[in-house]
């Protein structure tokens, strides 16, 4: 299958939002939170990388959010693509999707781990009886709060959606939370036990969240993680 790049825009230094379509399909079917795999011949070697979809289904289009890895292979190629360029694709696939939609959900992300949550949040809030969702999003710097303006807007119009951004290296303009996401997750959980926690980001963070919830007595089915190594 071939994906064609439609547009890209900068979200932060070395981070972009991409829009692709699949010309041979009228509709790309997926569940928000799933991913696609791109393959390309780079330096005489086929490189394959997986990227979470950051949008909800919309015809044959889908969006991605990814950072440029300086010594990487695939991301520099994607950053060099221009509208109309194509790349081999497989998917969408993946199990990082909504589970028990009757329970409140706490979503915790760091960096580009925010990607699958963007589509998942829009999907849930479009439902007539959307469940309560709390998004806790951590970044090093304020400019790393990817899609932050979108989430703040959603929080103003959807009373069942709460957005808690935090940074570990604030500047003089930052007025939000500071520090790592883990303490904020524990605070948001409080004495609740009938909820789900979804964590997406680097392995260290997701494993720490998993272990903390196990210590609180949560069942493993209530802890859904996607690790970005």
C-alpha positions as CSV (number, residue, x, y, z in Angstrom):
1,X,0.0,0.0,0.0
2,X,1.2,3.5,-0.8
3,X,0.8,6.6,1.5
4,X,1.1,10.0,0.0
5,X,2.2,13.0,2.0
6,X,-0.4,15.8,1.8
7,X,1.1,18.4,4.2
8,X,3.4,18.9,7.2
9,X,3.7,21.6,9.8
10,X,6.0,22.3,12.7
11,X,4.7,21.7,16.2
12,X,7.9,22.4,18.0
13,X,11.6,22.3,17.1
14,X,12.3,19.0,15.3
15,X,8.7,17.9,15.8
16,X,6.1,17.9,13.0
17,X,2.4,17.1,12.3
18,X,2.1,15.2,9.1
19,X,-1.1,14.5,7.0
20,X,-1.1,11.5,4.6
21,X,-3.6,9.9,2.4
22,X,-3.9,6.5,0.7
23,X,-4.8,7.2,-3.0
24,X,-6.0,3.7,-3.7
25,X,-8.5,3.7,-0.9
26,X,-11.7,5.7,-0.4
27,X,-11.4,5.1,3.3
28,X,-8.6,4.2,5.7
29,X,-10.3,2.2,8.5
30,X,-8.7,2.2,12.0
31,X,-9.4,2.6,15.6
32,X,-8.0,5.8,17.2
33,X,-4.7,4.8,18.9
34,X,-3.5,2.4,16.3
35,X,-0.4,2.8,14.2
36,X,0.9,2.5,10.7
37,X,4.3,1.1,9.6
38,X,6.3,2.9,6.9
39,X,9.1,1.2,4.9
40,X,11.7,2.8,2.6
41,X,15.0,1.9,1.0
42,X,17.6,4.0,2.7
43,X,21.3,3.5,1.9
44,X,20.5,0.2,0.2
45,X,18.7,-1.1,3.3
46,X,14.9,-1.4,3.8
47,X,14.1,0.5,7.0
48,X,10.7,0.0,8.7
49,X,9.3,2.2,11.5
50,X,6.0,2.3,13.2
51,X,4.2,5.6,14.0
52,X,1.0,6.2,16.0
53,X,-1.9,7.8,14.2
54,X,-2.8,11.2,15.8
55,X,-6.2,11.6,14.2
56,X,-9.6,10.0,14.0
57,X,-10.8,8.3,10.7
58,X,-11.5,10.9,8.0
59,X,-11.9,9.3,4.6
60,X,-8.6,8.1,3.3
61,X,-6.5,10.6,5.3
62,X,-4.7,10.2,8.6
63,X,-2.2,12.2,10.6
64,X,1.0,11.5,12.4
65,X,3.1,13.3,14.9
66,X,6.8,12.5,15.1
67,X,10.2,14.0,16.0
68,X,13.3,14.1,13.9
69,X,15.9,11.8,15.3
70,X,19.3,13.3,14.4
71,X,21.1,10.0,13.8
72,X,17.9,8.1,12.7
73,X,17.1,6.7,9.3
74,X,13.4,7.0,8.7
75,X,12.5,10.3,10.4
76,X,15.0,12.4,8.5
77,X,13.6,11.0,5.3
78,X,10.0,11.8,6.3
79,X,11.1,15.4,7.3
80,X,12.6,15.8,3.8
81,X,9.5,14.7,2.0
82,X,7.4,17.3,0.2
83,X,3.6,17.2,-0.6
84,X,3.0,14.6,-3.2
85,X,5.9,12.3,-2.2
86,X,4.9,8.7,-1.4
87,X,6.1,5.9,0.9
88,X,5.3,2.2,1.4
89,X,2.8,1.6,4.2
90,X,1.3,-1.3,6.2
91,X,-1.6,-1.1,8.6
92,X,-3.2,0.5,10.5
93,X,-2.9,-2.1,13.3
94,X,-2.3,-2.1,17.1
95,X,-4.1,-2.7,20.4
96,X,-3.5,0.6,22.1
97,X,-7.2,1.6,21.8
98,X,-10.1,2.3,24.2
99,X,-11.0,-0.7,26.3
100,X,-13.8,-0.4,28.9
101,X,-15.5,2.8,27.8
102,X,-17.8,2.8,30.9
103,X,-15.0,3.7,33.2
104,X,-13.3,7.2,33.6
105,X,-9.9,7.3,32.0
106,X,-6.6,9.0,32.9
107,X,-4.3,9.4,30.0
108,X,-0.6,10.1,30.6
109,X,1.9,11.0,27.9
110,X,5.4,12.4,27.5
111,X,6.8,13.8,24.3
112,X,5.4,12.4,21.0
113,X,3.7,9.8,23.1
114,X,0.8,12.3,22.9
115,X,0.2,11.2,19.3
116,X,-2.3,8.3,19.8
117,X,-4.2,10.2,22.5
118,X,-5.1,13.1,20.2
119,X,-7.3,10.9,18.1
120,X,-8.6,8.9,21.0
121,X,-9.7,12.1,22.8
122,X,-11.5,13.5,19.8
123,X,-13.2,10.1,19.3
124,X,-14.4,9.9,22.9
125,X,-15.6,13.5,23.1
126,X,-17.7,13.0,20.0
127,X,-19.8,10.4,21.7
128,X,-23.1,11.5,23.2
129,X,-22.2,10.1,26.6
130,X,-18.5,10.6,26.7
131,X,-16.8,9.3,29.9
132,X,-14.6,11.6,32.0
133,X,-11.1,11.9,30.6
134,X,-8.1,13.5,32.3
135,X,-5.0,14.1,30.1
136,X,-1.7,14.6,31.9
137,X,1.0,15.6,29.4
138,X,4.7,16.1,30.3
139,X,7.4,17.7,28.3
140,X,10.8,19.2,29.1
141,X,10.1,22.7,27.8
142,X,6.8,24.7,27.3
143,X,7.3,24.6,23.5
144,X,7.2,20.8,23.8
145,X,3.5,20.9,24.8
146,X,2.4,19.4,21.4
147,X,-1.2,20.3,20.5
148,X,-1.4,22.1,23.8
149,X,-3.7,24.9,22.4
150,X,-6.1,22.2,21.0
151,X,-6.3,20.5,24.4
152,X,-6.8,23.7,26.3
153,X,-9.6,24.6,23.9
154,X,-11.2,21.2,24.3
155,X,-11.1,21.5,28.1
156,X,-13.1,24.8,27.9
157,X,-15.9,23.3,25.8
158,X,-16.1,19.7,27.2
159,X,-16.7,19.7,30.9
160,X,-15.8,16.0,31.1
161,X,-12.3,16.6,29.7
162,X,-9.5,17.8,32.0
163,X,-6.1,18.8,30.6
164,X,-3.1,19.0,33.0
165,X,0.2,20.0,31.2
166,X,3.5,19.9,33.1
167,X,7.1,20.7,32.2
168,X,10.4,19.8,33.9
169,X,12.3,22.8,32.6
170,X,9.9,25.8,32.8
171,X,10.8,29.3,31.6
172,X,9.6,32.6,33.0
173,X,6.4,32.5,31.0
174,X,5.2,29.1,32.2
175,X,2.3,29.2,34.7
176,X,1.3,25.6,34.7
177,X,2.4,22.5,36.6
178,X,6.1,21.6,36.9
179,X,7.9,18.3,37.4
180,X,7.3,14.8,36.1
181,X,4.0,13.3,35.3
182,X,4.0,10.5,37.8
183,X,3.0,12.5,40.9
184,X,0.2,14.1,39.0
185,X,-1.1,10.8,37.9
186,X,-1.2,9.6,41.5
187,X,-2.9,12.8,42.6
188,X,-5.5,12.4,39.8
189,X,-6.2,8.8,40.8
190,X,-6.6,9.6,44.5
191,X,-8.8,6.9,46.1
192,X,-10.5,6.0,42.8
193,X,-10.2,2.4,41.7
194,X,-12.9,2.0,39.0
195,X,-11.0,3.7,36.3
196,X,-8.4,3.0,33.5
197,X,-5.0,4.5,33.1
198,X,-3.4,4.7,29.6
199,X,0.3,5.6,29.4
200,X,2.3,6.4,26.3
201,X,5.9,7.5,26.1
202,X,9.4,6.3,26.9
203,X,9.8,2.9,28.6
204,X,11.0,4.3,32.0
205,X,7.8,6.4,32.4
206,X,5.3,3.8,31.3
207,X,6.9,1.0,33.4
208,X,6.9,3.3,36.5
209,X,3.2,4.1,36.0
210,X,2.4,0.4,35.6
211,X,4.3,-0.5,38.8
212,X,2.7,2.3,40.8
213,X,-0.7,1.3,39.8
214,X,0.0,-2.4,40.7
215,X,1.1,-1.2,44.1
216,X,-2.3,0.5,44.5
217,X,-4.1,-2.8,43.7
218,X,-5.2,-2.1,40.2
219,X,-5.9,-5.0,37.9
220,X,-3.5,-5.3,35.0
221,X,-6.4,-4.9,32.6
222,X,-6.9,-1.4,33.9
223,X,-3.3,-0.4,32.9
224,X,-2.8,0.0,29.2
225,X,0.7,1.1,28.0
226,X,2.4,1.9,24.7
227,X,6.2,2.1,25.1
228,X,8.3,4.4,22.8
229,X,11.8,3.0,23.0
